[in-house]
Amino acid sequence: MRISLNGKWRYSFESVPSNDSDWREMLLPSNWYLRGVDFSGTVYFQKSFRLEEVPADKEFWLRFKGVDYFADVYLNGVFVGHHEGYFQPFMFNVTKIIREENSLLVKVSSPKEEKPIWPCYKRLIKGVLSHHDCRPGSWDPEHGQDYNTGGIWNDVDLLITSKVRISRVKISPKIESEKLARIIVEVELENLDYPKEVMVEIEVEPVNTSSGGKLSKFKRLFLSRGRDKLFFVLSIKRPQLWWTWDHGEQNLYYLLVIVRDSENVLDSLRERFGVREVRIDSGWNWYLNGLKIFVRGTNIIPTQWLSEYTPEKIQEDIRLLKEANVNAVRVHAHVNREEFYSACDENGIMVWQDFALQWWYSRCDDFAEKAVVQIKDMIRTFYNHPCIVVWCCHNEPDLHQLRNLDTLLMIAASEEDATRYVDIASTTEFHIYPGWYEEDYKKYSMLLAQPFCTEFGAQALPNVDSLKKMMPEEDLWPPNWKKWAFHDFQYMQTFNMAKIELGNSLEEFVENSQNYQYRLLKYAIETYRRAKYSPMTGIFQFMFVDCWPSITWSVLDYYRQPKKGYYALKIGYQPVLVSIEVNDVVKPGDKGNIWIINDLHRSYSNVQLIYWLEDENGRRFTEKQATLNIEPDSVIKTNQVLEFKTCPQGKLWAKAEILTREGELLSKNQEEILVKK
């Protein structure tokens, strides 16, 4: 039984008021910043609740699904437990303390870290939520921790269970052949009663597949007082596999665990899982269920305050990801909420999951111990999600932490999960920014960060309407650069590296900025796609969406309004891509190449390739056609040549389309070029 304790709570800053009238009221769950409380430090939360009865044969548990960052919990004046960490669910047994009339007090601390701890020796494991160039204040020494994320941001429940409960179910699938998969089911039990014999039954049935019925198995177990563990191995014939959306169906299964004694059901728990295997070899080639795949990814930090990331917002992001042809996301240097991973399961989007470490941290043993505990918590919490394919221990550590802290974390993560790839860190070796932190984005032609690039991109301004929501108009034009910097705008890179022109109005500046990001992303993505498997095996653009009203590398702003760069992803990430390799500026006699990249494991015979030049009035020049065959999972540099002979001077578009033999549009693309003598 579950009783929700969400709703109205009372709160007070720094201490418990002696006078009842000094309490204020807040709706929970919520990060307190979203309730108008811009505060770093300690907030006390109090809620009274009543039970009709307190049966002696039941156990009572207070469960918190997410508190940022430290929590001390008191029930009826009695201390019941302490927790550290923003993303993990945790619970305390309160059976000996609970009564019919109850007062719950939670001391929540989310402090700023003082110098010199911040930024180089941080102790709070919050990743980009406390230190990043995309959060409020960027990495500014004074304002880089503003707009604190503290609070009881996820559900609070009172759970009422029997004396025997299921504490965890871990499901590990193994595909043996097309006709057979096996799952290892690990069931953790807790018995708070006298030793007894119980029967544990498991049932497996498909969630969304038409074939296959229910499978079941049971064991009898003499359960001692305390914690116990048992294992099942169950065969699934003709398993329905989980695939990314571009390669197949997102088949999922339910596993139900039931614990009974001779008379009653003592507890039950249902988990969802998928049958799939992902392998990453020493050359960073990715294999999903034995098929080699190319990763078309993006980094994502969907919000700074997780309580606002509702199921509706999650579904909107999933839709936008799929419309941009993204098949993988890197959850960038933080841990998100359960519902996001469930949505990725359902929609076939792979997840590279970073641990919540960003840049530099304390080098002491105490911090390493806490990090080991929390990375294991992360893996235990999200283990059963088939979408998660990589655990990564740290984003951009220094060399000392890479060799020391991150090595410990890699060992701990591998102990907790032997089925997934564990990456020690995502380092700057694979984060490259030609055209942003150095001049000339054409350096992407050197195929930097091979074979697997986990960050690339450039900043772009949001649309004008979004900017007007972010800042007062007097700060927008002429730009108040100090205010813009607080919103993460990088002045030096914009004007000195990218050489984006300010223009004569905010509208012109937005246009120039978004055009630049679009050109850079399109060039980088298609250059990497043409180098598929030789040597590139995957890419993660940085980044998908703003986590607060800001000016960053995103292709969607905080309000989910697309920048032009979003369409660079949508075009460049087409599973079947026709790509035009041509210079920005050409002269008569120059030529361009036509490539076809097919990421799908299916062939297309007798497709029609059509390509031409077009002017601003829609007039076509030098249109050509060819009939081709496209092999599965292939890259073709066709023998078709785009020639600049009879075309006029000035701005033109080189355009190309691929039509199936049934006339269906398979891919289309275009490049803007300037023809000069």
Protein Blocks (a to p, Z undefined) as FASTA:
>chain_A
ZZdfehjddddehiacfbfklpccddddddfklnopacedddddddddddfbdcfkbccd
dddfbdcfbacddeehiafbdcedjkbccdddfklmgcfbdcddddddddddddfkbmkl
ccbdgkjmlgcckbghijafklmmgoiabdcfbccddddddfbdcfbdcdddddfbfkbc
cdddddddddfbdcdddddddddddfkbcghcdddddddddddehjdddddddddehiac
dddfklmccdddddddddddfkbcfbdcddddddddddddfkopaceehiacdddddddd
fbfblklmcfklmmmmmmmmmmnopabdcdehiacdfklmmmmmmnopacddddfbehja
dfbfklmmmmmmmmmmmmmmmmmpmklmbdcfbghiafklmmmmmmmmmmmmmmmomkbc
cdfbacfklgccehilpghjklmmnogaiabdfbgcddddddfklmmmmpcfklmpccdf
klmmmnopafklmmmmnopaebjbfklmmmmmmmmmmmmmmmmmmmmmmmgoiabfbdcd
ddfbdcbdcddfbfbdfkopacfklmmmmmmmombacdddddfbdcehiacddddddfbf
cddehiacddddddfkopaehiacddddddehiadddfbdcddfkbcedjdddddddddf
kopafbdcdddddddZZ
